[in-house]
Amino acid sequence: MGTFSIWHWLIVLLIVVMVFGTKKLKNIGSDLGGAVKGFKDGMKDGSASADEKPAAPAQVANAGSADRTTIDVETKQKSS
């Protein structure tokens, strides 16, 4: 009584297919698979960026935002 037989699960599956339709179930499955894949890729990217130097992303961000009025100057120490 505590467990369902295969016939119970087949009836539940039939009712779900009748309510939602096969096309909508296929779309839900595709969306769920894409979300899982995106999550796994995000986890890989997160661990890869943690291993890099923290200064590297700042250089990339500043390279695209610099305009023509900015002048980069190297400072030199005075020798006394």
PDB file of N, CA, C and O in Angstrom:
ATOM      1  N   MET A   1       0.813  -1.202   0.000  1.00  0.00           N
ATOM      2  CA  MET A   1       0.000   0.000   0.000  1.00  0.00           C
ATOM      3  C   MET A   1       0.852   1.259   0.000  1.00  0.00           C
ATOM      4  O   MET A   1       0.411   2.304  -0.479  1.00  0.00           O
ATOM      5  N   GLY A   2       2.058   1.174   0.527  1.00  0.00           N
ATOM      6  CA  GLY A   2       2.897   2.356   0.627  1.00  0.00           C
ATOM      7  C   GLY A   2       3.575   2.730  -0.676  1.00  0.00           C
ATOM      8  O   GLY A   2       3.978   3.881  -0.845  1.00  0.00           O
ATOM      9  N   THR A   3       3.714   1.790  -1.603  1.00  0.00           N
ATOM     10  CA  THR A   3       4.384   2.085  -2.865  1.00  0.00           C
ATOM     11  C   THR A   3       3.391   2.002  -4.014  1.00  0.00           C
ATOM     12  O   THR A   3       2.360   1.334  -3.932  1.00  0.00           O
ATOM     13  N   PHE A   4       3.739   2.705  -5.091  1.00  0.00           N
ATOM     14  CA  PHE A   4       2.897   2.684  -6.283  1.00  0.00           C
ATOM     15  C   PHE A   4       3.419   1.637  -7.253  1.00  0.00           C
ATOM     16  O   PHE A   4       4.627   1.428  -7.362  1.00  0.00           O
ATOM     17  N   SER A   5       2.516   0.989  -7.948  1.00  0.00           N
ATOM     18  CA  SER A   5       2.923   0.011  -8.953  1.00  0.00           C
ATOM     19  C   SER A   5       3.177   0.733 -10.275  1.00  0.00           C
ATOM     20  O   SER A   5       2.948   1.937 -10.391  1.00  0.00           O
ATOM     21  N   ILE A   6       3.645  -0.009 -11.255  1.00  0.00           N
ATOM     22  CA  ILE A   6       3.923   0.569 -12.572  1.00  0.00           C
ATOM     23  C   ILE A   6       2.648   1.110 -13.214  1.00  0.00           C
ATOM     24  O   ILE A   6       2.693   2.085 -13.965  1.00  0.00           O
ATOM     25  N   TRP A   7       1.528   0.487 -12.925  1.00  0.00           N
ATOM     26  CA  TRP A   7       0.256   0.940 -13.516  1.00  0.00           C
ATOM     27  C   TRP A   7      -0.141   2.308 -12.986  1.00  0.00           C
ATOM     28  O   TRP A   7      -0.694   3.121 -13.727  1.00  0.00           O
ATOM     29  N   HIS A   8       0.133   2.573 -11.719  1.00  0.00           N
ATOM     30  CA  HIS A   8      -0.158   3.897 -11.162  1.00  0.00           C
ATOM     31  C   HIS A   8       0.674   4.971 -11.867  1.00  0.00           C
ATOM     32  O   HIS A   8       0.160   6.036 -12.210  1.00  0.00           O
ATOM     33  N   TRP A   9       1.953   4.685 -12.079  1.00  0.00           N
ATOM     34  CA  TRP A   9       2.831   5.658 -12.724  1.00  0.00           C
ATOM     35  C   TRP A   9       2.450   5.874 -14.180  1.00  0.00           C
ATOM     36  O   TRP A   9       2.538   6.998 -14.675  1.00  0.00           O
ATOM     37  N   LEU A  10       2.030   4.828 -14.875  1.00  0.00           N
ATOM     38  CA  LEU A  10       1.586   4.981 -16.265  1.00  0.00           C
ATOM     39  C   LEU A  10       0.329   5.838 -16.360  1.00  0.00           C
ATOM     40  O   LEU A  10       0.196   6.651 -17.275  1.00  0.00           O
ATOM     41  N   ILE A  11      -0.582   5.660 -15.425  1.00  0.00           N
ATOM     42  CA  ILE A  11      -1.802   6.484 -15.419  1.00  0.00           C
ATOM     43  C   ILE A  11      -1.454   7.943 -15.136  1.00  0.00           C
ATOM     44  O   ILE A  11      -1.999   8.843 -15.775  1.00  0.00           O
ATOM     45  N   VAL A  12      -0.564   8.183 -14.200  1.00  0.00           N
ATOM     46  CA  VAL A  12      -0.136   9.558 -13.900  1.00  0.00           C
ATOM     47  C   VAL A  12       0.540  10.177 -15.115  1.00  0.00           C
ATOM     48  O   VAL A  12       0.276  11.334 -15.444  1.00  0.00           O
ATOM     49  N   LEU A  13       1.409   9.426 -15.786  1.00  0.00           N
ATOM     50  CA  LEU A  13       2.080   9.922 -16.987  1.00  0.00           C
ATOM     51  C   LEU A  13       1.069  10.242 -18.087  1.00  0.00           C
ATOM     52  O   LEU A  13       1.194  11.264 -18.762  1.00  0.00           O
ATOM     53  N   LEU A  14       0.084   9.392 -18.270  1.00  0.00           N
ATOM     54  CA  LEU A  14      -0.952   9.615 -19.281  1.00  0.00           C
ATOM     55  C   LEU A  14      -1.738  10.888 -18.980  1.00  0.00           C
ATOM     56  O   LEU A  14      -2.028  11.667 -19.887  1.00  0.00           O
ATOM     57  N   ILE A  15      -2.079  11.099 -17.723  1.00  0.00           N
ATOM     58  CA  ILE A  15      -2.828  12.307 -17.350  1.00  0.00           C
ATOM     59  C   ILE A  15      -1.983  13.562 -17.570  1.00  0.00           C
ATOM     60  O   ILE A  15      -2.494  14.578 -18.041  1.00  0.00           O
ATOM     61  N   VAL A  16      -0.699  13.496 -17.233  1.00  0.00           N
ATOM     62  CA  VAL A  16       0.188  14.652 -17.431  1.00  0.00           C
ATOM     63  C   VAL A  16       0.306  14.977 -18.912  1.00  0.00           C
ATOM     64  O   VAL A  16       0.265  16.149 -19.286  1.00  0.00           O
ATOM     65  N   VAL A  17       0.450  13.964 -19.764  1.00  0.00           N
ATOM     66  CA  VAL A  17       0.554  14.189 -21.209  1.00  0.00           C
ATOM     67  C   VAL A  17      -0.750  14.763 -21.748  1.00  0.00           C
ATOM     68  O   VAL A  17      -0.727  15.632 -22.619  1.00  0.00           O
ATOM     69  N   MET A  18      -1.873  14.295 -21.249  1.00  0.00           N
ATOM     70  CA  MET A  18      -3.163  14.811 -21.712  1.00  0.00           C
ATOM     71  C   MET A  18      -3.367  16.260 -21.283  1.00  0.00           C
ATOM     72  O   MET A  18      -3.940  17.047 -22.037  1.00  0.00           O
ATOM     73  N   VAL A  19      -2.914  16.623 -20.099  1.00  0.00           N
ATOM     74  CA  VAL A  19      -3.114  17.984 -19.607  1.00  0.00           C
ATOM     75  C   VAL A  19      -2.179  18.968 -20.306  1.00  0.00           C
ATOM     76  O   VAL A  19      -2.624  20.017 -20.771  1.00  0.00           O
ATOM     77  N   PHE A  20      -0.886  18.642 -20.385  1.00  0.00           N
ATOM     78  CA  PHE A  20       0.084  19.587 -20.912  1.00  0.00           C
ATOM     79  C   PHE A  20       0.351  19.422 -22.401  1.00  0.00           C
ATOM     80  O   PHE A  20       0.687  20.403 -23.064  1.00  0.00           O
ATOM     81  N   GLY A  21       0.216  18.242 -22.943  1.00  0.00           N
ATOM     82  CA  GLY A  21       0.525  17.998 -24.340  1.00  0.00           C
ATOM     83  C   GLY A  21       2.005  17.693 -24.526  1.00  0.00           C
ATOM     84  O   GLY A  21       2.840  18.102 -23.720  1.00  0.00           O
ATOM     85  N   THR A  22       2.317  16.976 -25.586  1.00  0.00           N
ATOM     86  CA  THR A  22       3.699  16.545 -25.798  1.00  0.00           C
ATOM     87  C   THR A  22       4.607  17.705 -26.187  1.00  0.00           C
ATOM     88  O   THR A  22       5.779  17.723 -25.810  1.00  0.00           O
ATOM     89  N   LYS A  23       4.084  18.674 -26.936  1.00  0.00           N
ATOM     90  CA  LYS A  23       4.912  19.792 -27.373  1.00  0.00           C
ATOM     91  C   LYS A  23       5.354  20.642 -26.185  1.00  0.00           C
ATOM     92  O   LYS A  23       6.518  21.035 -26.099  1.00  0.00           O
ATOM     93  N   LYS A  24       4.439  20.925 -25.281  1.00  0.00           N
ATOM     94  CA  LYS A  24       4.784  21.732 -24.116  1.00  0.00           C
ATOM     95  C   LYS A  24       5.739  20.977 -23.198  1.00  0.00           C
ATOM     96  O   LYS A  24       6.644  21.585 -22.626  1.00  0.00           O
ATOM     97  N   LEU A  25       5.557  19.666 -23.046  1.00  0.00           N
ATOM     98  CA  LEU A  25       6.472  18.874 -22.232  1.00  0.00           C
ATOM     99  C   LEU A  25       7.863  18.844 -22.846  1.00  0.00           C
ATOM    100  O   LEU A  25       8.861  18.867 -22.125  1.00  0.00           O
ATOM    101  N   LYS A  26       7.939  18.791 -24.186  1.00  0.00           N
ATOM    102  CA  LYS A  26       9.236  18.814 -24.868  1.00  0.00           C
ATOM    103  C   LYS A  26       9.931  20.150 -24.634  1.00  0.00           C
ATOM    104  O   LYS A  26      11.136  20.187 -24.384  1.00  0.00           O
ATOM    105  N   ASN A  27       9.181  21.247 -24.712  1.00  0.00           N
ATOM    106  CA  ASN A  27       9.751  22.576 -24.474  1.00  0.00           C
ATOM    107  C   ASN A  27      10.243  22.721 -23.036  1.00  0.00           C
ATOM    108  O   ASN A  27      11.300  23.301 -22.788  1.00  0.00           O
ATOM    109  N   ILE A  28       9.471  22.192 -22.097  1.00  0.00           N
ATOM    110  CA  ILE A  28       9.878  22.263 -20.695  1.00  0.00           C
ATOM    111  C   ILE A  28      11.161  21.472 -20.488  1.00  0.00           C
ATOM    112  O   ILE A  28      12.059  21.914 -19.771  1.00  0.00           O
ATOM    113  N   GLY A  29      11.249  20.297 -21.116  1.00  0.00           N
ATOM    114  CA  GLY A  29      12.457  19.479 -21.005  1.00  0.00           C
ATOM    115  C   GLY A  29      13.667  20.167 -21.612  1.00  0.00           C
ATOM    116  O   GLY A  29      14.761  20.114 -21.051  1.00  0.00           O
ATOM    117  N   SER A  30      13.478  20.809 -22.751  1.00  0.00           N
ATOM    118  CA  SER A  30      14.593  21.535 -23.391  1.00  0.00           C
ATOM    119  C   SER A  30      15.051  22.706 -22.535  1.00  0.00           C
ATOM    120  O   SER A  30      16.250  22.937 -22.384  1.00  0.00           O
ATOM    121  N   ASP A  31      14.100  23.442 -21.976  1.00  0.00           N
ATOM    122  CA  ASP A  31      14.447  24.575 -21.118  1.00  0.00           C
ATOM    123  C   ASP A  31      15.174  24.119 -19.863  1.00  0.00           C
ATOM    124  O   ASP A  31      16.137  24.753 -19.430  1.00  0.00           O
ATOM    125  N   LEU A  32      14.716  23.028 -19.284  1.00  0.00           N
ATOM    126  CA  LEU A  32      15.359  22.508 -18.084  1.00  0.00           C
ATOM    127  C   LEU A  32      16.772  22.026 -18.393  1.00  0.00           C
ATOM    128  O   LEU A  32      17.695  22.273 -17.616  1.00  0.00           O
ATOM    129  N   GLY A  33      16.948  21.340 -19.521  1.00  0.00           N
ATOM    130  CA  GLY A  33      18.284  20.883 -19.925  1.00  0.00           C
ATOM    131  C   GLY A  33      19.225  22.047 -20.192  1.00  0.00           C
ATOM    132  O   GLY A  33      20.397  21.995 -19.820  1.00  0.00           O
ATOM    133  N   GLY A  34      18.723  23.098 -20.833  1.00  0.00           N
ATOM    134  CA  GLY A  34      19.545  24.289 -21.086  1.00  0.00           C
ATOM    135  C   GLY A  34      19.941  24.987 -19.796  1.00  0.00           C
ATOM    136  O   GLY A  34      21.055  25.496 -19.672  1.00  0.00           O
ATOM    137  N   ALA A  35      19.026  25.010 -18.837  1.00  0.00           N
ATOM    138  CA  ALA A  35      19.333  25.640 -17.556  1.00  0.00           C
ATOM    139  C   ALA A  35      20.408  24.858 -16.808  1.00  0.00           C
ATOM    140  O   ALA A  35      21.305  25.452 -16.210  1.00  0.00           O
ATOM    141  N   VAL A  36      20.323  23.543 -16.838  1.00  0.00           N
ATOM    142  CA  VAL A  36      21.326  22.711 -16.167  1.00  0.00           C
ATOM    143  C   VAL A  36      22.685  22.881 -16.835  1.00  0.00           C
ATOM    144  O   VAL A  36      23.706  22.970 -16.154  1.00  0.00           O
ATOM    145  N   LYS A  37      22.699  22.925 -18.171  1.00  0.00           N
ATOM    146  CA  LYS A  37      23.957  23.102 -18.900  1.00  0.00           C
ATOM    147  C   LYS A  37      24.566  24.470 -18.599  1.00  0.00           C
ATOM    148  O   LYS A  37      25.776  24.585 -18.401  1.00  0.00           O
ATOM    149  N   GLY A  38      23.735  25.496 -18.567  1.00  0.00           N
ATOM    150  CA  GLY A  38      24.217  26.838 -18.232  1.00  0.00           C
ATOM    151  C   GLY A  38      24.767  26.907 -16.821  1.00  0.00           C
ATOM    152  O   GLY A  38      25.765  27.584 -16.574  1.00  0.00           O
ATOM    153  N   PHE A  39      24.123  26.209 -15.890  1.00  0.00           N
ATOM    154  CA  PHE A  39      24.609  26.179 -14.514  1.00  0.00           C
ATOM    155  C   PHE A  39      25.962  25.495 -14.435  1.00  0.00           C
ATOM    156  O   PHE A  39      26.857  25.974 -13.738  1.00  0.00           O
ATOM    157  N   LYS A  40      26.123  24.387 -15.136  1.00  0.00           N
ATOM    158  CA  LYS A  40      27.405  23.676 -15.123  1.00  0.00           C
ATOM    159  C   LYS A  40      28.505  24.529 -15.745  1.00  0.00           C
ATOM    160  O   LYS A  40      29.620  24.570 -15.225  1.00  0.00           O
ATOM    161  N   ASP A  41      28.206  25.212 -16.853  1.00  0.00           N
ATOM    162  CA  ASP A  41      29.187  26.093 -17.485  1.00  0.00           C
ATOM    163  C   ASP A  41      29.559  27.248 -16.558  1.00  0.00           C
ATOM    164  O   ASP A  41      30.722  27.644 -16.488  1.00  0.00           O
ATOM    165  N   GLY A  42      28.577  27.779 -15.857  1.00  0.00           N
ATOM    166  CA  GLY A  42      28.834  28.858 -14.910  1.00  0.00           C
ATOM    167  C   GLY A  42      29.714  28.408 -13.760  1.00  0.00           C
ATOM    168  O   GLY A  42      30.565  29.162 -13.289  1.00  0.00           O
ATOM    169  N   MET A  43      29.509  27.185 -13.311  1.00  0.00           N
ATOM    170  CA  MET A  43      30.349  26.660 -12.234  1.00  0.00           C
ATOM    171  C   MET A  43      31.784  26.466 -12.708  1.00  0.00           C
ATOM    172  O   MET A  43      32.724  26.720 -11.955  1.00  0.00           O
ATOM    173  N   LYS A  44      31.963  26.015 -13.958  1.00  0.00           N
ATOM    174  CA  LYS A  44      33.311  25.855 -14.510  1.00  0.00           C
ATOM    175  C   LYS A  44      33.984  27.214 -14.656  1.00  0.00           C
ATOM    176  O   LYS A  44      35.154  27.364 -14.303  1.00  0.00           O
ATOM    177  N   ASP A  45      33.258  28.207 -15.174  1.00  0.00           N
ATOM    178  CA  ASP A  45      33.813  29.545 -15.351  1.00  0.00           C
ATOM    179  C   ASP A  45      34.149  30.182 -14.010  1.00  0.00           C
ATOM    180  O   ASP A  45      35.156  30.881 -13.890  1.00  0.00           O
ATOM    181  N   GLY A  46      33.328  29.950 -13.018  1.00  0.00           N
ATOM    182  CA  GLY A  46      33.571  30.513 -11.693  1.00  0.00           C
ATOM    183  C   GLY A  46      34.828  29.952 -11.064  1.00  0.00           C
ATOM    184  O   GLY A  46      35.582  30.688 -10.428  1.00  0.00           O
ATOM    185  N   SER A  47      35.065  28.670 -11.229  1.00  0.00           N
ATOM    186  CA  SER A  47      36.269  28.086 -10.639  1.00  0.00           C
ATOM    187  C   SER A  47      37.503  28.468 -11.440  1.00  0.00           C
ATOM    188  O   SER A  47      38.587  28.590 -10.870  1.00  0.00           O
ATOM    189  N   ALA A  48      37.366  28.657 -12.736  1.00  0.00           N
ATOM    190  CA  ALA A  48      38.507  29.054 -13.568  1.00  0.00           C
ATOM    191  C   ALA A  48      38.900  30.495 -13.271  1.00  0.00           C
ATOM    192  O   ALA A  48      40.091  30.801 -13.224  1.00  0.00           O
ATOM    193  N   SER A  49      37.936  31.388 -13.070  1.00  0.00           N
ATOM    194  CA  SER A  49      38.259  32.786 -12.803  1.00  0.00           C
ATOM    195  C   SER A  49      38.806  32.963 -11.394  1.00  0.00           C
ATOM    196  O   SER A  49      39.519  33.933 -11.138  1.00  0.00           O
ATOM    197  N   ALA A  50      38.494  32.055 -10.473  1.00  0.00           N
ATOM    198  CA  ALA A  50      39.038  32.152  -9.120  1.00  0.00           C
ATOM    199  C   ALA A  50      40.530  31.838  -9.118  1.00  0.00           C
ATOM    200  O   ALA A  50      41.262  32.315  -8.251  1.00  0.00           O
ATOM    201  N   ASP A  51      40.987  31.036 -10.084  1.00  0.00           N
ATOM    202  CA  ASP A  51      42.393  30.682 -10.163  1.00  0.00           C
ATOM    203  C   ASP A  51      43.242  31.781 -10.797  1.00  0.00           C
ATOM    204  O   ASP A  51      44.454  31.825 -10.587  1.00  0.00           O
ATOM    205  N   GLU A  52      42.621  32.664 -11.568  1.00  0.00           N
ATOM    206  CA  GLU A  52      43.360  33.725 -12.252  1.00  0.00           C
ATOM    207  C   GLU A  52      43.724  34.844 -11.277  1.00  0.00           C
ATOM    208  O   GLU A  52      43.236  34.898 -10.148  1.00  0.00           O
ATOM    209  N   LYS A  53      44.593  35.729 -11.747  1.00  0.00           N
ATOM    210  CA  LYS A  53      44.958  36.892 -10.956  1.00  0.00           C
ATOM    211  C   LYS A  53      43.775  37.850 -10.914  1.00  0.00           C
ATOM    212  O   LYS A  53      43.042  37.952 -11.897  1.00  0.00           O
ATOM    213  N   PRO A  54      43.568  38.556  -9.807  1.00  0.00           N
ATOM    214  CA  PRO A  54      42.462  39.505  -9.750  1.00  0.00           C
ATOM    215  C   PRO A  54      42.688  40.733 -10.620  1.00  0.00           C
ATOM    216  O   PRO A  54      41.718  41.411 -10.959  1.00  0.00           O
ATOM    217  N   ALA A  55      43.937  41.056 -11.002  1.00  0.00           N
ATOM    218  CA  ALA A  55      44.214  42.245 -11.793  1.00  0.00           C
ATOM    219  C   ALA A  55      43.865  42.048 -13.263  1.00  0.00           C
ATOM    220  O   ALA A  55      43.642  43.033 -13.967  1.00  0.00           O
ATOM    221  N   ALA A  56      43.810  40.828 -13.744  1.00  0.00           N
ATOM    222  CA  ALA A  56      43.562  40.574 -15.158  1.00  0.00           C
ATOM    223  C   ALA A  56      42.189  41.063 -15.615  1.00  0.00           C
ATOM    224  O   ALA A  56      42.123  41.692 -16.671  1.00  0.00           O
ATOM    225  N   PRO A  57      41.090  40.821 -14.900  1.00  0.00           N
ATOM    226  CA  PRO A  57      39.804  41.346 -15.364  1.00  0.00           C
ATOM    227  C   PRO A  57      39.747  42.869 -15.344  1.00  0.00           C
ATOM    228  O   PRO A  57      39.070  43.460 -16.186  1.00  0.00           O
ATOM    229  N   ALA A  58      40.432  43.520 -14.414  1.00  0.00           N
ATOM    230  CA  ALA A  58      40.416  44.973 -14.343  1.00  0.00           C
ATOM    231  C   ALA A  58      41.104  45.579 -15.565  1.00  0.00           C
ATOM    232  O   ALA A  58      40.669  46.617 -16.064  1.00  0.00           O
ATOM    233  N   GLN A  59      42.162  44.950 -16.048  1.00  0.00           N
ATOM    234  CA  GLN A  59      42.854  45.468 -17.219  1.00  0.00           C
ATOM    235  C   GLN A  59      41.972  45.359 -18.452  1.00  0.00           C
ATOM    236  O   GLN A  59      41.954  46.272 -19.278  1.00  0.00           O
ATOM    237  N   VAL A  60      41.247  44.270 -18.588  1.00  0.00           N
ATOM    238  CA  VAL A  60      40.369  44.093 -19.742  1.00  0.00           C
ATOM    239  C   VAL A  60      39.250  45.107 -19.694  1.00  0.00           C
ATOM    240  O   VAL A  60      38.886  45.672 -20.726  1.00  0.00           O
ATOM    241  N   ALA A  61      38.694  45.351 -18.518  1.00  0.00           N
ATOM    242  CA  ALA A  61      37.590  46.294 -18.394  1.00  0.00           C
ATOM    243  C   ALA A  61      38.049  47.712 -18.695  1.00  0.00           C
ATOM    244  O   ALA A  61      37.303  48.469 -19.317  1.00  0.00           O
ATOM    245  N   ASN A  62      39.241  48.097 -18.280  1.00  0.00           N
ATOM    246  CA  ASN A  62      39.735  49.445 -18.508  1.00  0.00           C
ATOM    247  C   ASN A  62      40.180  49.658 -19.946  1.00  0.00           C
ATOM    248  O   ASN A  62      40.161  50.790 -20.429  1.00  0.00           O
ATOM    249  N   ALA A  63      40.580  48.604 -20.640  1.00  0.00           N
ATOM    250  CA  ALA A  63      41.070  48.752 -22.009  1.00  0.00           C
ATOM    251  C   ALA A  63      39.973  49.247 -22.942  1.00  0.00           C
ATOM    252  O   ALA A  63      40.242  50.048 -23.838  1.00  0.00           O
ATOM    253  N   GLY A  64      38.773  48.796 -22.754  1.00  0.00           N
ATOM    254  CA  GLY A  64      37.688  49.207 -23.636  1.00  0.00           C
ATOM    255  C   GLY A  64      37.088  50.539 -23.255  1.00  0.00           C
ATOM    256  O   GLY A  64      36.471  51.189 -24.098  1.00  0.00           O
ATOM    257  N   SER A  65      37.248  50.978 -21.995  1.00  0.00           N
ATOM    258  CA  SER A  65      36.591  52.194 -21.559  1.00  0.00           C
ATOM    259  C   SER A  65      37.487  53.431 -21.641  1.00  0.00           C
ATOM    260  O   SER A  65      37.016  54.538 -21.380  1.00  0.00           O
ATOM    261  N   ALA A  66      38.750  53.276 -21.991  1.00  0.00           N
ATOM    262  CA  ALA A  66      39.651  54.431 -22.061  1.00  0.00           C
ATOM    263  C   ALA A  66      39.294  55.284 -23.278  1.00  0.00           C
ATOM    264  O   ALA A  66      39.081  54.765 -24.373  1.00  0.00           O
ATOM    265  N   ASP A  67      39.234  56.586 -23.070  1.00  0.00           N
ATOM    266  CA  ASP A  67      38.951  57.459 -24.217  1.00  0.00           C
ATOM    267  C   ASP A  67      40.239  58.175 -24.625  1.00  0.00           C
ATOM    268  O   ASP A  67      41.286  57.970 -24.011  1.00  0.00           O
ATOM    269  N   ARG A  68      40.164  58.997 -25.641  1.00  0.00           N
ATOM    270  CA  ARG A  68      41.355  59.590 -26.230  1.00  0.00           C
ATOM    271  C   ARG A  68      41.946  60.717 -25.385  1.00  0.00           C
ATOM    272  O   ARG A  68      43.091  61.105 -25.618  1.00  0.00           O
ATOM    273  N   THR A  69      41.219  61.249 -24.426  1.00  0.00           N
ATOM    274  CA  THR A  69      41.756  62.335 -23.613  1.00  0.00           C
ATOM    275  C   THR A  69      42.605  61.819 -22.457  1.00  0.00           C
ATOM    276  O   THR A  69      43.271  62.604 -21.783  1.00  0.00           O
ATOM    277  N   THR A  70      42.590  60.527 -22.222  1.00  0.00           N
ATOM    278  CA  THR A  70      43.368  59.959 -21.122  1.00  0.00           C
ATOM    279  C   THR A  70      44.806  59.745 -21.566  1.00  0.00           C
ATOM    280  O   THR A  70      45.060  59.202 -22.641  1.00  0.00           O
ATOM    281  N   ILE A  71      45.736  60.173 -20.737  1.00  0.00           N
ATOM    282  CA  ILE A  71      47.147  60.000 -21.029  1.00  0.00           C
ATOM    283  C   ILE A  71      47.751  59.120 -19.950  1.00  0.00           C
ATOM    284  O   ILE A  71      47.644  59.420 -18.761  1.00  0.00           O
ATOM    285  N   ASP A  72      48.386  58.033 -20.366  1.00  0.00           N
ATOM    286  CA  ASP A  72      49.066  57.163 -19.430  1.00  0.00           C
ATOM    287  C   ASP A  72      50.508  57.624 -19.283  1.00  0.00           C
ATOM    288  O   ASP A  72      51.205  57.818 -20.279  1.00  0.00           O
ATOM    289  N   VAL A  73      50.953  57.799 -18.059  1.00  0.00           N
ATOM    290  CA  VAL A  73      52.284  58.300 -17.788  1.00  0.00           C
ATOM    291  C   VAL A  73      52.951  57.364 -16.797  1.00  0.00           C
ATOM    292  O   VAL A  73      52.350  56.971 -15.797  1.00  0.00           O
ATOM    293  N   GLU A  74      54.187  57.011 -17.078  1.00  0.00           N
ATOM    294  CA  GLU A  74      54.961  56.216 -16.139  1.00  0.00           C
ATOM    295  C   GLU A  74      55.700  57.165 -15.211  1.00  0.00           C
ATOM    296  O   GLU A  74      56.296  58.149 -15.649  1.00  0.00           O
ATOM    297  N   THR A  75      55.652  56.858 -13.938  1.00  0.00           N
ATOM    298  CA  THR A  75      56.377  57.702 -12.990  1.00  0.00           C
ATOM    299  C   THR A  75      57.747  57.114 -12.753  1.00  0.00           C
ATOM    300  O   THR A  75      57.920  55.900 -12.648  1.00  0.00           O
ATOM    301  N   LYS A  76      58.712  58.001 -12.671  1.00  0.00           N
ATOM    302  CA  LYS A  76      60.087  57.572 -12.416  1.00  0.00           C
ATOM    303  C   LYS A  76      60.552  58.226 -11.119  1.00  0.00           C
ATOM    304  O   LYS A  76      60.198  59.361 -10.799  1.00  0.00           O
ATOM    305  N   GLN A  77      61.347  57.473 -10.400  1.00  0.00           N
ATOM    306  CA  GLN A  77      61.856  58.031  -9.152  1.00  0.00           C
ATOM    307  C   GLN A  77      63.039  58.961  -9.448  1.00  0.00           C
ATOM    308  O   GLN A  77      63.858  58.687 -10.326  1.00  0.00           O
ATOM    309  N   LYS A  78      63.107  60.044  -8.710  1.00  0.00           N
ATOM    310  CA  LYS A  78      64.242  60.954  -8.857  1.00  0.00           C
ATOM    311  C   LYS A  78      65.449  60.351  -8.162  1.00  0.00           C
ATOM    312  O   LYS A  78      65.358  59.829  -7.051  1.00  0.00           O
ATOM    313  N   SER A  79      66.542  60.434  -8.820  1.00  0.00           N
ATOM    314  CA  SER A  79      67.767  59.980  -8.169  1.00  0.00           C
ATOM    315  C   SER A  79      68.454  61.198  -7.581  1.00  0.00           C
ATOM    316  O   SER A  79      68.731  62.163  -8.293  1.00  0.00           O
ATOM    317  N   SER A  80      68.725  61.159  -6.301  1.00  0.00           N
ATOM    318  CA  SER A  80      69.295  62.331  -5.625  1.00  0.00           C
ATOM    319  C   SER A  80      70.791  62.332  -5.652  1.00  0.00           C
ATOM    320  O   SER A  80      71.417  63.252  -5.124  1.00  0.00           O
TER     321      SER A  80
END
